[in-house]
Structures are given as structure tokens and as C-alpha cells.
Amino acid sequence: MDWKKELKPLALIIAVFLGIFFLPVGTGRFDNAIFEALQLVKWYAREHVLLCLVPAFFIAGAIGVFVSQASVMKYLGAKANKVLAYGVASVSGTVLAVCSCTVLPLFAGIYKMGAGIGPASAFLYSGPAINVLAVVLTARILGVEMGIARAVGAIGFSVIIGLIMQLIFRKEEAQKAAAQMAMPEQQGLRPLWQTILYFSSMIGILVFANWGKPLEQNGLWYAIYGSKWFITSLLGIGFALALIFILRIPWLKVAMAALPTIAAAIVFRWEPLIAFTVGSLGLAVITTTDKGEAGDWLSQTWGFIKQIMPLLLFGVLAAGFFLGRVGHEGIVPSKWISSLVGGNSLGANFFASIVGAFMYFATLTEVPILQGLIANGMGKGPALALLLAGPSLSVQSILVLNTVMGWKKTAAYISLVVMMATITGLIYGNL
């Protein structure tokens, strides 16, 4: 036996054994961290997977089937008009009220279809960062100044990060552009307006099904929240019509999926999630039995689910173990974090950016977290740094990005987000 070749597996076995042997089971903080990890992944599965990720996966799958590669390359490709490409990508978050996880299938969809790394990175950052509800909530709770700083910083970040990513990987992008130029022009299978209506119905369902409850129980945002499921239902009807008249799925199939959904909405009217789940399952059934475009749609969707979902759940477990949930501690004591983000020093801003990049923030939860940290002495610079880095990244999104665009691009993207957040926080904190 060649023991030189066996040293690596031997070292791995010894490391795993020692880790298990000295596992601190029974100590309060370790046991609590395990509990927090399981609690967070349970909450994530209940509140986030069905309403956020399932629609996002279907949208990503639809991009791969119903949007021509030529269209993506025309508006977001390496040779696309830069003003148009970055303009569209940088404001996408005003439409998509999504978090760092939900944007991943959408990013993977456009990147796979040929979007340039610059516009795709701008979209990746702006999707969760430029959230109208989050910006308004920030302004109301943390002050108008902080709200404006967050909005301006997020829009500027998305463009700057995209441009730098394009510059760093310009050789690869040039090769991609050359390959795209050599590709024959593709004709769409249907008019553009039909594609827009079809995607608008799906995006509308994603946005309104996840419309968060505002703190103030009055005004436009609260009125929309009170009607969110009625609006989602209307969009669901529009989506069903799109399946029939745009995708040409037989109306009987659509009706067989719609009727159980309507029945669930009536019987379980106090829990709309049940009807939403039934509708999602119905959509999966009618697409899996189709051998045409709809079948390809489900196949693409399933591919994204297999690639992304396991890493997301593992990442949520890790985030819960190390940092806990809102108002609860993980293995890392919250007082350590509070003590390191006081003042407006370079170290405080950098640490806030790092914590934001690895911690998981569901949509809108970053504001109450920051409110507590500021009350415990967090400086306004580190607060902005965390706001700019936090919503756009998390442990689970980092794991997924590595599989989508490789470790070099992922490392560059993380570094840019952390660096930009640190610099912006430092400047803002010393104004």
C-alpha cells in the first residue's frame, strides 16, 4: 500500500473523528446553537420556500424555455447597450421584493441564457438590495437620512459592482461576446407582448404573495397588505388564462389544477398558504404531463431546484448555528458583535460588512435587527455598511453562487460587496 497517497484520507478521518470525539454536546451554548439552526431552517421552510422560492424557481425555468437567448443577449449580453443593460438591472429591486436567496434562481436563469457578468451582477445585487418596502421601512424606523443613504448606495453599488466585475473578467466576456456574435439570430415563438403578460403574472404572484406587513396599520402599503391575497388570486386567474391562451395548455388540464386550488382557498380561507401550495402542485402536474414547451419548463425548473435548494437549506442551518435568529443567539454571542461595531472606525465598518455578507436576512428583517444593534451602541457608518452588504449576500447564497458562476467570480463579487459597503459606511459615518 502506498501510504503517501493515503495520508489525505487518513488525515480527514482523524479530523472528523476528533471533531466528533470533542463535540461539546450538553453545553448550553452549543445545544442552543443547534436548536437555533433547526428553528431557523424550520421557519425558512414554512415561510420562505413555498411563497418565495417555488415561484422564483418556476420563473427561472420559464426564462430558460420561453425567453429566447437572443433577447437576453440583446438587453443584458456582453455586447448589449451598457446604459440600457445596467439601467434595467440596477432598478430591478424596485419590482422584485426578494431576498438574497429568492433572487438566485432568477440570476441563474439570465446568466445561463447569456447575460454578461456585469449586468447579471448588477441584477444579483439590486434584486434584494433595492426593495421599496425595505427602504421606506428604513427611513421610518432608522431615519430619513439612513433611508436615503441606503437607496442611493444600493443603486450606485449595483452599477459599480457590475462594471468592476465586467472589467475584472473582460477577457472571458470578450470571448463570450465573440461567441454570441457568431450565433444565428433566433426568432421568438410568440409575440413579445404575450411573453411580457405571461412573466408579469408570475412576477406579480411572487411580489404580492410575499408582501410584508408594514408597522403602521394605515396608508397605501397597509391597504395593499390587507388585499395581498385578493390581488394574488386575480393574478393567479390571469396566470391560468396565460397557460391556456399563450402556452396553449389544454383548458381541461388547467381547470383540473385550478379547481382543487379554489376549493382549498374556500375550505382553508384562514390559511392561504394551503391554496398556494395546492396551486403549485397542480402546476407541476400539468407541466410534467406535457411533452412540449410546458414539459421543458418543468425540466428546467427541476434542474434549478436540484442545483440550488440543498445548498440553500444547508446555508440556512449554518447561519442559524453561528448567528441565530432575530432576537436569539447562535454559537457566536451577540454582545461580541455589538462590541465590534461601535463607533465609525474602519474595523467597525469592515466587521459590519463581513457579518452582513454571511448573516441571513429575510426581507425587511434587517431593519429591526439594526434597530437593536444601534440601541446597543452601533455606529451609523457600520449600520449602513450592514444594510448594504446584508440583504444581497448570505452563507447560503454564497454556496449557490459558487455552483452558478464559479469560485473566482463568486470571490470577486463577495469582495466587491464587502469592500464597497465598508468604504461607504466609513464615509457616511464620518460625515
Residue pairs with C-beta under 8 A, 6 or more apart in sequence:
23 30
24 30
25 31
29 329
29 331
29 333
30 331
32 329
32 330
33 320
33 321
33 322
33 324
33 329
33 330
33 331
34 321
36 320
36 321
36 324
36 325
36 328
36 329
36 330
37 316
37 317
37 318
37 319
37 320
37 321
37 330
38 317
38 320
39 320
39 325
39 328
40 316
40 317
40 319
40 320
40 324
40 325
40 360
41 313
41 316
41 317
41 320
43 325
44 313
44 316
44 362
45 313
47 362
48 99
48 101
48 102
48 362
50 273
50 276
50 277
50 280
51 209
51 210
51 273
51 276
52 98
52 99
52 101
52 102
52 206
52 210
53 101
53 102
53 105
53 309
53 312
54 280
55 202
55 205
55 206
55 209
55 280
56 98
56 102
56 103
56 104
56 105
56 106
56 206
57 105
57 301
57 304
57 305
57 308
58 202
58 280
58 283
58 297
58 301
59 105
59 106
59 109
59 199
59 202
59 203
59 206
60 105
60 106
60 108
60 109
60 300
60 301
60 304
61 109
61 297
61 298
61 299
61 300
61 301
61 302
61 303
61 304
62 198
62 199
62 202
62 297
62 300
62 301
63 72
63 106
63 109
63 110
63 113
64 109
64 112
64 113
64 300
65 293
65 296
65 297
65 300
66 189
66 195
66 198
66 199
66 247
66 293
66 297
67 113
67 195
67 199
68 186
68 187
68 188
68 189
69 113
69 114
69 183
69 186
70 183
70 185
70 186
71 188
72 110
72 113
72 114
72 115
73 79
73 80
73 113
73 114
73 115
73 180
73 183
74 80
75 84
75 85
75 88
76 85
76 88
76 89
76 110
76 114
76 115
76 116
76 119
76 120
76 123
77 85
77 114
77 115
77 116
77 176
77 177
77 180
78 116
78 173
78 174
78 176
78 177
78 180
79 177
79 180
79 181
80 116
80 119
85 116
85 118
85 119
85 122
86 118
86 119
86 122
86 158
86 159
86 162
86 163
88 119
89 119
89 120
89 122
89 123
89 126
89 158
89 162
90 122
90 126
90 130
90 155
90 158
90 159
90 162
91 126
91 130
91 155
92 123
92 126
92 127
92 130
93 126
93 127
93 128
93 129
93 130
93 131
93 132
93 154
94 130
94 131
94 132
95 203
95 207
96 102
96 103
96 106
96 127
96 203
96 206
96 207
97 131
97 132
97 133
97 134
97 207
97 210
97 211
97 212
97 363
98 106
98 127
98 128
98 131
98 206
98 210
98 363
99 128
99 361
99 362
99 363
99 391
100 128
100 360
100 361
100 391
100 392
100 393
100 394
100 396
100 397
101 312
101 360
101 394
101 396
101 397
101 400
102 127
102 128
102 206
103 123
103 124
103 127
103 128
104 308
104 312
104 397
104 400
104 401
104 404
105 304
105 308
106 123
106 127
107 120
107 123
107 124
107 127
107 404
108 304
108 307
108 308
108 400
108 404
109 304
110 120
110 123
111 117
111 120
111 404
111 405
112 404
114 176
114 180
115 123
116 166
116 173
116 176
116 177
117 165
117 166
117 169
117 172
117 173
117 405
117 409
118 162
118 163
118 165
118 166
118 173
119 162
120 162
121 158
121 161
121 162
121 165
121 166
121 413
122 158
122 159
122 161
122 162
123 158
124 392
124 401
124 413
125 154
125 157
125 158
125 161
125 162
125 392
125 417
126 154
126 155
126 158
127 392
128 363
128 391
128 392
129 154
129 157
129 158
129 388
129 391
129 392
130 151
130 154
130 155
130 158
131 363
131 364
131 391
133 211
133 212
133 214
133 221
133 363
133 364
134 150
134 363
134 364
134 366
134 367
134 391
135 147
135 150
135 151
135 154
136 147
136 221
137 214
137 215
137 364
137 367
138 146
138 147
138 150
138 367
138 387
139 146
139 147
139 148
140 147
140 215
140 216
141 215
141 367
141 368
141 371
142 367
142 370
142 371
142 374
142 383
146 380
146 383
146 384
146 387
149 384
149 428
150 384
150 387
150 388
153 384
153 387
153 388
153 424
153 428
154 388
157 388
157 417
157 420
157 421
157 424
160 420
161 413
161 416
161 417
161 420
164 416
165 409
165 412
165 413
165 416
166 173
168 412
169 409
169 412
188 195
189 293
190 246
194 242
194 246
195 246
197 238
197 242
197 246
198 239
198 242
198 246
198 247
201 235
201 238
201 239
201 242
202 239
204 231
204 232
204 235
204 238
205 232
205 235
205 236
205 239
208 224
208 228
208 231
208 232
208 235
209 228
209 229
209 232
209 276
210 363
211 224
211 225
211 228
212 225
212 363
212 364
213 222
213 225
214 221
214 222
214 225
216 222
224 231
229 272
232 272
232 276
233 265
236 261
236 279
240 254
240 258
243 249
243 254
243 286
243 294
244 250
244 251
244 254
247 293
247 294
249 286
249 290
249 294
253 286
253 289
253 290
254 286
256 282
256 286
257 279
257 282
257 283
257 285
257 286
258 279
258 282
260 278
260 282
261 275
261 278
261 279
261 282
262 275
264 274
264 275
264 278
265 272
265 275
268 274
268 275
284 298
286 294
287 294
287 295
287 297
287 298
288 295
288 298
289 295
290 298
307 400
307 403
307 404
308 400
308 403
311 396
311 399
311 400
311 403
312 396
312 397
312 399
312 400
313 396
314 396
314 399
315 360
315 394
315 395
315 396
315 397
315 398
315 399
315 400
316 360
316 395
316 396
318 395
318 396
319 358
319 359
319 360
319 394
319 395
319 396
320 330
320 360
321 330
321 331
322 330
322 331
322 332
322 358
323 330
323 332
323 355
323 358
323 359
323 360
324 330
324 332
324 334
326 365
326 368
326 369
327 372
337 351
337 355
337 373
338 373
338 376
338 377
338 378
340 347
340 348
340 351
341 348
341 351
341 352
341 355
341 373
341 378
341 379
341 382
341 383
341 386
342 348
342 377
342 378
342 379
342 382
343 379
343 382
343 429
344 379
344 380
344 381
344 382
344 425
344 426
344 429
344 430
346 422
346 426
348 379
348 381
348 382
349 381
349 382
349 385
349 421
349 422
349 423
349 425
349 426
349 429
350 385
350 418
350 422
351 382
352 378
352 382
352 383
352 385
352 386
352 389
352 421
352 422
352 425
353 385
353 386
353 388
353 389
353 417
353 418
353 419
353 421
353 422
353 425
354 389
354 418
355 386
355 390
356 385
356 386
356 387
356 388
356 389
356 390
356 393
356 421
357 389
357 390
357 393
357 394
357 398
357 414
357 417
357 418
357 421
358 393
358 394
358 395
358 398
359 390
359 394
359 395
360 394
360 395
360 396
361 369
361 390
361 391
361 394
363 391
366 386
366 387
366 390
366 391
370 378
370 383
370 386
370 387
373 383
373 386
374 380
374 383
379 429
380 428
380 429
381 425
381 426
381 427
381 428
381 429
381 430
382 425
382 429
383 425
384 421
384 424
384 425
384 428
384 429
385 421
385 422
385 424
385 425
385 426
386 421
386 425
388 417
388 420
388 421
388 424
388 425
389 417
389 418
389 421
392 417
393 414
393 417
398 410
398 414
401 409
401 410
401 413
402 410
